[in-house]
Amino acid sequence: MGSFFKVEEAKIELVFMEEEEAEEKQFVSKSDIRDLEHQKSLENKKQMIKDHPAIKEAEKLFNAKIDKIKLSEE
């Protein structure tokens, strides 16, 4: 690694946390952030479908409410 950065000496320090410590410090990994953003995106899509005028009209016509929306994973 020292040759890559063209330095004579390179020092790397890794610090690992226990799950409890991570929860206390409210640490969120990049993977967790990506998952949360994906979930938020899915919820927004579901809400857009529920609020679509055609869906609202169908609910009126059939006197029914949509309670589940399943999005395909692509």
Backbone bond lengths (Angstrom), bond angles and torsions (degrees), N, CA, C in turn:
res aa  C-N    CA-C-N  psi(-1)  N-CA   C-N-CA  omega(-1)  CA-C   N-CA-C  phi
1 M - - - 1.447 - - 1.529 109.83 -
2 G 1.296 116.13 -34.83 1.457 119.99 178.10 1.513 111.58 -61.51
3 S 1.343 117.09 -38.57 1.465 119.65 179.30 1.528 111.53 -69.05
4 F 1.320 117.10 -31.75 1.465 120.58 178.68 1.527 111.13 -64.05
5 F 1.319 115.63 -43.80 1.461 120.41 -179.70 1.523 112.51 -90.77
6 K 1.329 116.29 1.72 1.455 122.50 178.47 1.522 112.49 56.60
7 V 1.318 113.94 49.36 1.457 121.29 173.88 1.520 107.54 -128.92
8 E 1.319 115.77 153.69 1.457 119.27 -178.30 1.526 112.02 -73.97
9 E 1.305 115.67 -38.84 1.452 119.30 -175.63 1.516 109.88 -128.50
10 A 1.316 116.48 131.96 1.463 120.98 178.21 1.520 108.59 -124.69
11 K 1.313 116.06 137.11 1.456 120.68 -179.73 1.527 107.96 -123.16
12 I 1.314 115.08 126.58 1.464 120.65 178.28 1.520 107.76 -118.64
13 E 1.315 115.05 132.48 1.456 119.36 179.23 1.530 108.34 -125.49
14 L 1.307 115.31 121.09 1.465 121.22 177.82 1.522 108.49 -109.37
15 V 1.319 114.75 134.06 1.453 120.00 178.34 1.525 107.59 -122.77
16 F 1.321 115.38 124.10 1.459 120.53 178.94 1.517 109.28 -107.94
17 M 1.321 115.85 144.48 1.453 121.31 179.78 1.519 109.49 -112.60
18 E 1.301 114.88 149.28 1.460 120.51 170.36 1.527 107.52 -77.39
19 E 1.319 116.94 158.67 1.462 120.52 -178.72 1.524 111.97 -58.30
20 E 1.317 116.00 -41.11 1.468 119.88 -178.90 1.531 111.14 -62.77
21 E 1.335 115.49 -42.56 1.465 120.14 179.39 1.523 110.75 -65.25
22 A 1.328 116.42 -39.99 1.460 120.68 179.09 1.524 110.70 -63.83
23 E 1.332 116.50 -39.80 1.468 119.99 177.91 1.518 111.41 -66.18
24 E 1.336 115.97 -40.40 1.463 120.08 178.74 1.525 111.51 -61.50
25 K 1.322 115.93 -41.01 1.466 120.57 -178.96 1.521 112.19 -86.51
26 Q 1.330 116.44 1.28 1.460 123.78 -178.90 1.525 111.42 55.25
27 F 1.322 115.31 43.13 1.459 122.02 178.61 1.518 109.57 -73.77
28 V 1.340 116.13 133.56 1.459 121.74 178.03 1.518 107.76 -127.45
29 S 1.315 115.96 121.66 1.462 119.90 -178.69 1.528 110.83 -75.64
30 K 1.325 115.47 164.38 1.460 119.84 178.30 1.521 110.74 -61.80
31 S 1.313 116.55 -36.75 1.460 120.86 177.87 1.526 110.83 -63.30
32 D 1.333 116.63 -43.41 1.460 120.63 177.86 1.522 111.10 -63.65
33 I 1.316 116.46 -40.15 1.467 120.94 178.71 1.518 110.12 -62.41
34 R 1.336 116.27 -44.02 1.469 120.87 177.96 1.525 110.97 -61.24
35 D 1.336 116.64 -42.68 1.466 120.77 178.71 1.524 111.31 -63.16
36 L 1.330 116.66 -42.92 1.462 120.74 178.91 1.530 111.34 -63.34
37 E 1.324 116.47 -41.42 1.465 120.36 178.41 1.527 110.88 -65.06
38 H 1.331 116.18 -38.38 1.467 120.52 178.48 1.532 110.13 -64.89
39 Q 1.330 116.80 -44.85 1.461 120.73 178.38 1.528 111.12 -61.55
40 K 1.331 115.63 -41.18 1.464 120.61 179.40 1.534 110.41 -63.09
41 S 1.330 115.68 -40.60 1.461 121.46 178.69 1.527 110.64 -63.12
42 L 1.338 116.76 -43.27 1.465 120.52 178.52 1.529 111.29 -63.42
43 E 1.322 116.32 -41.84 1.465 120.01 178.99 1.528 110.99 -63.88
44 N 1.333 116.86 -39.22 1.466 120.50 177.31 1.518 111.05 -63.28
45 K 1.340 117.06 -42.24 1.468 120.92 178.30 1.526 111.09 -62.20
46 K 1.340 116.19 -43.46 1.466 120.16 178.89 1.525 110.91 -61.66
47 Q 1.334 116.04 -41.93 1.458 120.06 -179.82 1.531 110.88 -65.80
48 M 1.340 116.38 -39.13 1.463 120.13 178.27 1.525 110.60 -62.71
49 I 1.324 116.87 -39.15 1.462 120.60 178.50 1.527 109.88 -65.90
50 K 1.336 117.12 -45.23 1.469 120.84 179.64 1.523 111.74 -61.00
51 D 1.333 116.66 -35.35 1.461 121.27 -176.21 1.527 113.44 -88.67
52 H 1.326 117.80 -2.02 1.464 120.81 -178.00 1.533 109.90 -65.37
53 P 1.337 117.07 136.07 1.468 120.61 -177.92 1.539 113.70 -56.79
54 A 1.310 118.22 -35.51 1.467 120.59 179.73 1.530 110.85 -66.71
55 I 1.313 116.14 -37.90 1.468 120.31 178.37 1.523 109.71 -68.36
56 K 1.309 116.75 -42.21 1.466 120.66 178.19 1.533 110.58 -60.69
57 E 1.318 116.05 -42.14 1.467 120.49 178.94 1.532 110.94 -64.74
58 A 1.323 117.06 -41.50 1.465 120.72 178.56 1.534 110.46 -64.07
59 E 1.315 117.49 -37.81 1.462 120.68 177.38 1.528 110.81 -62.13
60 K 1.329 116.02 -39.86 1.463 119.81 178.00 1.526 110.75 -67.32
61 L 1.335 116.80 -46.27 1.461 121.09 -177.64 1.531 112.44 -61.05
62 F 1.316 116.58 -41.79 1.462 120.77 -175.80 1.522 113.03 -97.76
63 N 1.336 116.57 3.90 1.450 122.27 -179.51 1.538 110.66 47.93
64 A 1.331 114.75 52.68 1.464 121.18 -176.87 1.526 109.61 -142.32
65 K 1.303 114.97 162.67 1.461 120.93 176.62 1.519 108.75 -120.36
66 I 1.321 115.44 144.14 1.462 120.73 176.06 1.516 106.94 -84.62
67 D 1.342 115.66 123.07 1.454 118.53 -179.90 1.523 112.90 -111.12
68 K 1.333 117.65 -17.72 1.469 120.24 178.91 1.521 110.07 -134.31
69 I 1.293 114.90 137.79 1.460 121.40 173.81 1.520 106.41 -130.84
70 K 1.324 116.29 122.97 1.465 121.00 179.23 1.509 108.35 -112.31
71 L 1.324 115.95 118.66 1.457 121.61 178.29 1.519 109.17 -94.53
72 S 1.313 116.86 140.28 1.465 119.46 177.69 1.519 108.83 -77.46
73 E 1.317 116.39 142.56 1.461 122.43 177.50 1.513 109.28 -83.46
74 E 1.290 116.68 121.68 1.472 120.16 -179.55 1.493 110.14 -121.38
